[in-house]
Amino acid sequence: MNKFPTTIVGGIEISRMIAGTNWMLGYSHTSVAKDKFIKAYQTKESIGAILEVFLQNGINAVMGMPVPLLHD
């Protein structure tokens, strides 16, 4: 894993960049149609692939709703 700048939060070392989940979970903040498109497009596999790229680049923090799609 590449070393991305980190900080300590609550005794845990996390990357200084946090991956957001709006475009994984369907929150485009643009239109209902775009929200529906994102929800139809994203799968556990595609989200996993996105998160894998973040991890490969040293980003180990994710912020999102506690939904089964992210948990799985």
A tleap script that builds the chain and sets N, CA, C and O, in Angstrom:
source leaprc.protein.ff14SB
mol = sequence {
  NMET ASN LYS PHE PRO THR THR ILE VAL GLY
  GLY ILE GLU ILE SER ARG MET ILE ALA GLY
  THR ASN TRP MET LEU GLY TYR SER HIE THR
  SER VAL ALA LYS ASP LYS PHE ILE LYS ALA
  TYR GLN THR LYS GLU SER ILE GLY ALA ILE
  LEU GLU VAL PHE LEU GLN ASN GLY ILE ASN
  ALA VAL MET GLY MET PRO VAL PRO LEU LEU
  HIE CASP
}
set mol.1.N position { 0.848 -1.180 0.000 }
set mol.1.CA position { 0.000 0.000 0.000 }
set mol.1.C position { 0.889 1.237 0.000 }
set mol.1.O position { 1.850 1.311 0.766 }
set mol.2.N position { 0.576 2.204 -0.851 }
set mol.2.CA position { 1.296 3.466 -0.867 }
set mol.2.C position { 1.013 4.229 0.408 }
set mol.2.O position { -0.049 4.072 1.011 }
set mol.3.N position { 1.953 5.051 0.819 }
set mol.3.CA position { 1.770 5.828 2.043 }
set mol.3.C position { 1.117 7.159 1.698 }
set mol.3.O position { 1.746 8.025 1.089 }
set mol.4.N position { -0.128 7.321 2.083 }
set mol.4.CA position { -0.854 8.573 1.911 }
set mol.4.C position { -0.746 9.303 3.245 }
set mol.4.O position { -0.722 8.643 4.284 }
set mol.5.N position { -0.679 10.631 3.267 }
set mol.5.CA position { -0.594 11.332 4.552 }
set mol.5.C position { -1.729 10.903 5.487 }
set mol.5.O position { -2.877 10.761 5.066 }
set mol.6.N position { -1.389 10.702 6.747 }
set mol.6.CA position { -2.371 10.232 7.725 }
set mol.6.C position { -2.436 11.159 8.922 }
set mol.6.O position { -1.596 12.041 9.101 }
set mol.7.N position { -3.444 10.938 9.726 }
set mol.7.CA position { -3.608 11.628 10.997 }
set mol.7.C position { -4.161 10.619 11.990 }
set mol.7.O position { -4.600 9.536 11.604 }
set mol.8.N position { -4.141 10.970 13.245 }
set mol.8.CA position { -4.668 10.097 14.288 }
set mol.8.C position { -6.013 10.651 14.755 }
set mol.8.O position { -6.114 11.820 15.125 }
set mol.9.N position { -7.028 9.819 14.736 }
set mol.9.CA position { -8.362 10.188 15.224 }
set mol.9.C position { -8.792 9.120 16.215 }
set mol.9.O position { -8.944 7.954 15.850 }
set mol.10.N position { -8.986 9.510 17.456 }
set mol.10.CA position { -9.409 8.550 18.477 }
set mol.10.C position { -8.435 7.400 18.647 }
set mol.10.O position { -8.833 6.277 18.956 }
set mol.11.N position { -7.151 7.685 18.442 }
set mol.11.CA position { -6.139 6.655 18.592 }
set mol.11.C position { -5.969 5.746 17.386 }
set mol.11.O position { -5.200 4.787 17.437 }
set mol.12.N position { -6.684 6.040 16.293 }
set mol.12.CA position { -6.611 5.223 15.073 }
set mol.12.C position { -5.987 6.058 13.961 }
set mol.12.O position { -6.376 7.206 13.747 }
set mol.13.N position { -5.023 5.481 13.258 }
set mol.13.CA position { -4.391 6.177 12.144 }
set mol.13.C position { -5.262 6.032 10.893 }
set mol.13.O position { -5.519 4.921 10.429 }
set mol.14.N position { -5.712 7.170 10.356 }
set mol.14.CA position { -6.515 7.152 9.129 }
set mol.14.C position { -5.903 8.108 8.113 }
set mol.14.O position { -5.177 9.036 8.467 }
set mol.15.N position { -6.209 7.863 6.856 }
set mol.15.CA position { -5.707 8.733 5.792 }
set mol.15.C position { -6.346 10.111 5.915 }
set mol.15.O position { -7.456 10.257 6.427 }
set mol.16.N position { -5.627 11.110 5.438 }
set mol.16.CA position { -6.140 12.478 5.501 }
set mol.16.C position { -7.148 12.754 4.395 }
set mol.16.O position { -7.733 13.836 4.345 }
set mol.17.N position { -7.354 11.798 3.522 }
set mol.17.CA position { -8.432 11.864 2.534 }
set mol.17.C position { -9.441 10.788 2.903 }
set mol.17.O position { -9.075 9.655 3.216 }
set mol.18.N position { -10.699 11.153 2.861 }
set mol.18.CA position { -11.777 10.218 3.184 }
set mol.18.C position { -12.600 9.991 1.922 }
set mol.18.O position { -13.051 10.943 1.285 }
set mol.19.N position { -12.790 8.737 1.570 }
set mol.19.CA position { -13.607 8.398 0.403 }
set mol.19.C position { -15.075 8.635 0.743 }
set mol.19.O position { -15.576 8.119 1.743 }
set mol.20.N position { -15.753 9.403 -0.075 }
set mol.20.CA position { -17.181 9.627 0.100 }
set mol.20.C position { -17.983 8.568 -0.639 }
set mol.20.O position { -17.448 7.853 -1.486 }
set mol.21.N position { -19.252 8.471 -0.321 }
set mol.21.CA position { -20.071 7.406 -0.901 }
set mol.21.C position { -21.290 7.906 -1.668 }
set mol.21.O position { -22.122 7.100 -2.086 }
set mol.22.N position { -21.413 9.208 -1.860 }
set mol.22.CA position { -22.593 9.713 -2.563 }
set mol.22.C position { -22.781 9.035 -3.916 }
set mol.22.O position { -23.889 8.615 -4.247 }
set mol.23.N position { -21.709 8.925 -4.702 }
set mol.23.CA position { -21.811 8.341 -6.037 }
set mol.23.C position { -21.786 6.827 -6.012 }
set mol.23.O position { -21.854 6.190 -7.063 }
set mol.24.N position { -21.689 6.246 -4.835 }
set mol.24.CA position { -21.823 4.793 -4.708 }
set mol.24.C position { -23.246 4.427 -4.304 }
set mol.24.O position { -23.753 3.366 -4.667 }
set mol.25.N position { -23.877 5.312 -3.553 }
set mol.25.CA position { -25.187 5.002 -2.980 }
set mol.25.C position { -26.347 5.718 -3.655 }
set mol.25.O position { -27.501 5.454 -3.318 }
set mol.26.N position { -26.076 6.617 -4.599 }
set mol.26.CA position { -27.157 7.252 -5.335 }
set mol.26.C position { -27.563 8.617 -4.830 }
set mol.26.O position { -28.731 8.993 -4.937 }
set mol.27.N position { -26.627 9.360 -4.286 }
set mol.27.CA position { -26.905 10.726 -3.832 }
set mol.27.C position { -26.142 11.693 -4.725 }
set mol.27.O position { -25.065 12.164 -4.360 }
set mol.28.N position { -26.699 11.988 -5.895 }
set mol.28.CA position { -26.010 12.844 -6.863 }
set mol.28.C position { -26.150 14.321 -6.520 }
set mol.28.O position { -25.325 15.132 -6.941 }
set mol.29.N position { -27.174 14.681 -5.768 }
set mol.29.CA position { -27.487 16.085 -5.468 }
set mol.29.C position { -27.734 16.859 -6.760 }
set mol.29.O position { -27.555 18.076 -6.810 }
set mol.30.N position { -28.148 16.136 -7.807 }
set mol.30.CA position { -28.408 16.751 -9.102 }
set mol.30.C position { -29.865 16.580 -9.505 }
set mol.30.O position { -30.575 17.560 -9.733 }
set mol.31.N position { -30.307 15.329 -9.591 }
set mol.31.CA position { -31.684 15.065 -9.992 }
set mol.31.C position { -32.100 13.677 -9.521 }
set mol.31.O position { -31.261 12.824 -9.229 }
set mol.32.N position { -33.388 13.474 -9.456 }
set mol.32.CA position { -33.918 12.157 -9.096 }
set mol.32.C position { -33.507 11.135 -10.150 }
set mol.32.O position { -33.189 9.992 -9.822 }
set mol.33.N position { -33.515 11.549 -11.415 }
set mol.33.CA position { -33.128 10.636 -12.497 }
set mol.33.C position { -31.682 10.171 -12.332 }
set mol.33.O position { -31.383 8.991 -12.516 }
set mol.34.N position { -30.787 11.098 -11.987 }
set mol.34.CA position { -29.386 10.709 -11.814 }
set mol.34.C position { -29.224 9.817 -10.587 }
set mol.34.O position { -28.435 8.872 -10.614 }
set mol.35.N position { -29.958 10.101 -9.514 }
set mol.35.CA position { -29.933 9.235 -8.326 }
set mol.35.C position { -30.343 7.811 -8.700 }
set mol.35.O position { -29.699 6.846 -8.288 }
set mol.36.N position { -31.409 7.685 -9.477 }
set mol.36.CA position { -31.886 6.360 -9.900 }
set mol.36.C position { -30.854 5.656 -10.772 }
set mol.36.O position { -30.647 4.450 -10.641 }
set mol.37.N position { -30.207 6.405 -11.662 }
set mol.37.CA position { -29.177 5.819 -12.514 }
set mol.37.C position { -28.036 5.253 -11.673 }
set mol.37.O position { -27.597 4.125 -11.893 }
set mol.38.N position { -27.560 6.037 -10.714 }
set mol.38.CA position { -26.449 5.590 -9.864 }
set mol.38.C position { -26.839 4.328 -9.106 }
set mol.38.O position { -26.068 3.371 -9.046 }
set mol.39.N position { -28.033 4.328 -8.528 }
set mol.39.CA position { -28.481 3.159 -7.754 }
set mol.39.C position { -28.593 1.915 -8.636 }
set mol.39.O position { -28.294 0.806 -8.192 }
set mol.40.N position { -29.022 2.100 -9.879 }
set mol.40.CA position { -29.144 0.961 -10.793 }
set mol.40.C position { -27.773 0.489 -11.281 }
set mol.40.O position { -27.583 -0.697 -11.551 }
set mol.41.N position { -26.831 1.405 -11.393 }
set mol.41.CA position { -25.511 1.093 -11.942 }
set mol.41.C position { -24.588 0.429 -10.924 }
set mol.41.O position { -23.889 -0.532 -11.246 }
set mol.42.N position { -24.589 0.945 -9.698 }
set mol.42.CA position { -23.637 0.467 -8.694 }
set mol.42.C position { -24.058 -0.884 -8.119 }
set mol.42.O position { -25.229 -1.113 -7.818 }
set mol.43.N position { -23.085 -1.761 -7.978 }
set mol.43.CA position { -23.283 -3.077 -7.374 }
set mol.43.C position { -22.242 -3.251 -6.274 }
set mol.43.O position { -21.328 -2.439 -6.138 }
set mol.44.N position { -22.389 -4.317 -5.490 }
set mol.44.CA position { -21.359 -4.612 -4.484 }
set mol.44.C position { -19.996 -4.745 -5.149 }
set mol.44.O position { -18.986 -4.291 -4.610 }
set mol.45.N position { -19.973 -5.368 -6.317 }
set mol.45.CA position { -18.709 -5.585 -7.019 }
set mol.45.C position { -18.092 -4.269 -7.501 }
set mol.45.O position { -16.887 -4.060 -7.359 }
set mol.46.N position { -18.908 -3.393 -8.065 }
set mol.46.CA position { -18.355 -2.128 -8.568 }
set mol.46.C position { -17.902 -1.235 -7.417 }
set mol.46.O position { -16.881 -0.555 -7.520 }
set mol.47.N position { -18.654 -1.237 -6.332 }
set mol.47.CA position { -18.250 -0.460 -5.155 }
set mol.47.C position { -16.965 -1.038 -4.570 }
set mol.47.O position { -16.068 -0.294 -4.174 }
set mol.48.N position { -16.878 -2.360 -4.517 }
set mol.48.CA position { -15.655 -3.005 -4.036 }
set mol.48.C position { -14.447 -2.625 -4.877 }
set mol.48.O position { -13.363 -2.392 -4.342 }
set mol.49.N position { -14.629 -2.563 -6.191 }
set mol.49.CA position { -13.528 -2.189 -7.087 }
set mol.49.C position { -13.085 -0.748 -6.839 }
set mol.49.O position { -11.891 -0.449 -6.854 }
set mol.50.N position { -14.046 0.136 -6.611 }
set mol.50.CA position { -13.722 1.538 -6.317 }
set mol.50.C position { -12.936 1.626 -5.016 }
set mol.50.O position { -11.901 2.290 -4.954 }
set mol.51.N position { -13.427 0.958 -3.979 }
set mol.51.CA position { -12.759 1.013 -2.679 }
set mol.51.C position { -11.377 0.372 -2.737 }
set mol.51.O position { -10.467 0.799 -2.025 }
set mol.52.N position { -11.213 -0.638 -3.569 }
set mol.52.CA position { -9.902 -1.274 -3.724 }
set mol.52.C position { -8.875 -0.288 -4.274 }
set mol.52.O position { -7.722 -0.289 -3.844 }
set mol.53.N position { -9.288 0.551 -5.221 }
set mol.53.CA position { -8.381 1.566 -5.767 }
set mol.53.C position { -7.993 2.558 -4.675 }
set mol.53.O position { -6.827 2.939 -4.574 }
set mol.54.N position { -8.956 2.979 -3.860 }
set mol.54.CA position { -8.628 3.868 -2.744 }
set mol.54.C position { -7.597 3.212 -1.835 }
set mol.54.O position { -6.594 3.836 -1.487 }
set mol.55.N position { -7.832 1.961 -1.447 }
set mol.55.CA position { -6.912 1.254 -0.548 }
set mol.55.C position { -5.527 1.094 -1.159 }
set mol.55.O position { -4.522 1.249 -0.465 }
set mol.56.N position { -5.465 0.789 -2.434 }
set mol.56.CA position { -4.171 0.627 -3.110 }
set mol.56.C position { -3.364 1.917 -3.098 }
set mol.56.O position { -2.141 1.894 -3.234 }
set mol.57.N position { -4.052 3.038 -2.935 }
set mol.57.CA position { -3.387 4.334 -2.923 }
set mol.57.C position { -3.278 4.927 -1.524 }
set mol.57.O position { -3.005 6.117 -1.368 }
set mol.58.N position { -3.494 4.096 -0.509 }
set mol.58.CA position { -3.263 4.511 0.867 }
set mol.58.C position { -4.410 5.234 1.536 }
set mol.58.O position { -4.240 5.776 2.628 }
set mol.59.N position { -5.578 5.256 0.908 }
set mol.59.CA position { -6.744 5.914 1.509 }
set mol.59.C position { -7.566 4.837 2.193 }
set mol.59.O position { -8.177 3.992 1.539 }
set mol.60.N position { -7.573 4.879 3.524 }
set mol.60.CA position { -8.179 3.797 4.302 }
set mol.60.C position { -9.405 4.228 5.098 }
set mol.60.O position { -9.815 3.533 6.026 }
set mol.61.N position { -9.992 5.369 4.743 }
set mol.61.CA position { -11.159 5.868 5.466 }
set mol.61.C position { -12.312 6.092 4.489 }
set mol.61.O position { -12.117 6.598 3.384 }
set mol.62.N position { -13.507 5.708 4.912 }
set mol.62.CA position { -14.713 5.872 4.098 }
set mol.62.C position { -15.778 6.510 4.967 }
set mol.62.O position { -15.942 6.140 6.130 }
set mol.63.N position { -16.508 7.475 4.405 }
set mol.63.CA position { -17.613 8.087 5.133 }
set mol.63.C position { -18.889 7.842 4.347 }
set mol.63.O position { -18.987 8.212 3.178 }
set mol.64.N position { -19.854 7.224 4.987 }
set mol.64.CA position { -21.114 6.956 4.315 }
set mol.64.C position { -22.159 6.463 5.287 }
set mol.64.O position { -21.880 6.207 6.458 }
set mol.65.N position { -23.352 6.339 4.782 }
set mol.65.CA position { -24.452 5.826 5.587 }
set mol.65.C position { -24.181 4.358 5.926 }
set mol.65.O position { -23.583 3.639 5.125 }
set mol.66.N position { -24.616 3.912 7.101 }
set mol.66.CA position { -24.417 2.498 7.465 }
set mol.66.C position { -25.458 1.609 6.778 }
set mol.66.O position { -26.417 1.158 7.403 }
set mol.67.N position { -25.251 1.370 5.494 }
set mol.67.CA position { -26.203 0.579 4.709 }
set mol.67.C position { -25.594 -0.777 4.362 }
set mol.67.O position { -24.372 -0.893 4.266 }
set mol.68.N position { -26.420 -1.798 4.173 }
set mol.68.CA position { -25.903 -3.136 3.858 }
set mol.68.C position { -24.995 -3.172 2.629 }
set mol.68.O position { -24.044 -3.952 2.598 }
set mol.69.N position { -25.265 -2.354 1.627 }
set mol.69.CA position { -24.457 -2.359 0.405 }
set mol.69.C position { -22.991 -2.061 0.707 }
set mol.69.O position { -22.106 -2.644 0.082 }
set mol.70.N position { -22.721 -1.167 1.654 }
set mol.70.CA position { -21.338 -0.865 2.026 }
set mol.70.C position { -20.788 -1.890 3.003 }
set mol.70.O position { -19.598 -2.202 2.974 }
set mol.71.N position { -21.629 -2.402 3.846 }
set mol.71.CA position { -21.188 -3.366 4.857 }
set mol.71.C position { -20.763 -4.675 4.221 }
set mol.71.O position { -19.759 -5.270 4.612 }
set mol.72.N position { -21.531 -5.120 3.239 }
set mol.72.CA position { -21.244 -6.400 2.587 }
set mol.72.C position { -19.949 -6.308 1.833 }
set mol.72.O position { -19.525 -7.283 1.212 }
savepdb mol mol.pdb
quit
